[in-house]
Amino acid sequence: EKRCDLRPLTWRPLFAAMGTRDENTFMARLAEQCERWDDMVEYMTRIVTMGAELTLEERNLLSVAFKQSVSSRRQAWRVIMMEEQRNPGIAAGIANYRNGLEGELHIKCTEMIKLLDTHLIEKATDGEGKVFFMKMKGDYWRYHAEFQGDQAGKDASANAANGAYAEALTQAKESLNPAHPVRLGLALNYSVFFNEVMGQVAEAVGLARATLEEAQADLPNLDENAQRDSHQVLQLLKDNLDLWQSNAKAAGGGRQPELDGTAVEDL
C-alpha cells in the first residue's frame, strides 16, 4: 500500500487560503504520492502564479502534475475512439461521453499553455529552463491537436505545436550541448510529433538519427548524472527510430508494418 510519507512542515491551515510557496510544494508532493493528479495541478498552478521563477524541483513537479492529469484522459479518449472504430453503431450513443472527455482535455491543455505563455517561458533565465518550457508548449499543443474533430482545428493546433517545437530546438542548439538530456527530450517529442500528428515519417527519422549521431559524440563531455539521464533518452530515440525505419521498409516492400506508431510516445 502506498503511503504519503513526507518530511514534516509547520504551517497554517492550507485550505483557508492559498498557502505559502512551501505549503503548496508540500501539498503537491503529497498529492503526487497519493496519485491525486488534479489536486497536484492545483497546488503547482498556485506556485506558478506567485510570480517567481520555478526551482528545478518545482519545474519537475509541475511537469509531472499536468502530464499525469492529461495522460489518463488521453488514454481514456483513445479507448473510446478504438471502441467506436470497432463498433460504429455505438458512436452516436456515446458521443456525449466522448465530447465531455474532449472538453476536459481542452481545459487541461489550454490551462498549461496559458501558464507557459503568461508566466513560465518569460521568467526562465537560463537556456535549459527556456527549452524545457518551450518544449512543454509544443507538447500540449500536440495533445490538443490529437482530439480535434475538424481538420481546421487540428491544423491550427498542429501548427502551434510545430512553431513551439521549432523555437525550442533553435534555443536548444544555441544554449545546450547536443547530449544534454533536456535537448534530447525535446528531439524525442518533436520527432514523435512529426510521425504521429503530421505523418511526416522522413522528418521524424531525420531528426531522430541526427540527434543520436550528435549526442553520441558529445556524451563524454557530460558529468555522470547527466550521462545516465541522456542514455535513457537516447535509448527511447533509438527504439522509435528502429520502429519507424522498420515500418518504412515494410511499407516499401508492399507488406503491412508489424507495428504502427511509436515504441515510446514521448518524455
Number of C-alpha atoms within 10 A of each C-alpha: 3 7 8 13 10 11 6 7 9 7 10 11 10 12 7 7 8 13 18 15 15 13 19 20 21 17 20 27 21 18 20 20 16 15 16 15 21 18 18 27 26 17 25 25 19 16 24 20 13 12 11 12 19 18 11 10 10 17 17 12 20 23 17 17 25 22 20 18 20 22 13 12 16 20 11 14 20 14 11 18 16 11 13 16 11 11 10 12 10 12 16 10 10 12 13 11 13 18 14 11 18 21 13 14 24 19 14 21 22 15 15 21 21 12 16 18 14 12 18 24 19 13 16 18 10 9 15 17 21 20 28 22 23 26 26 24 27 28 25 26 26 28 22 25 23 20 21 16 11 9 10 10 15 19 15 15 21 23 17 19 27 21 16 23 27 18 15 26 21 11 17 25 13 10 16 17 18 21 28 22 23 23 26 29 24 26 29 26 24 28 29 30 26 19 20 18 17 17 12 14 20 15 17 24 23 13 19 25 17 11 20 21 12 13 21 14 11 14 19 11 13 15 9 11 8 15 18 13 16 23 17 13 25 22 13 22 30 18 14 25 25 17 21 23 14 15 20 17 14 15 13 11 10 8 11 13 17 10 12 11 14 18 17 16 15 19 14
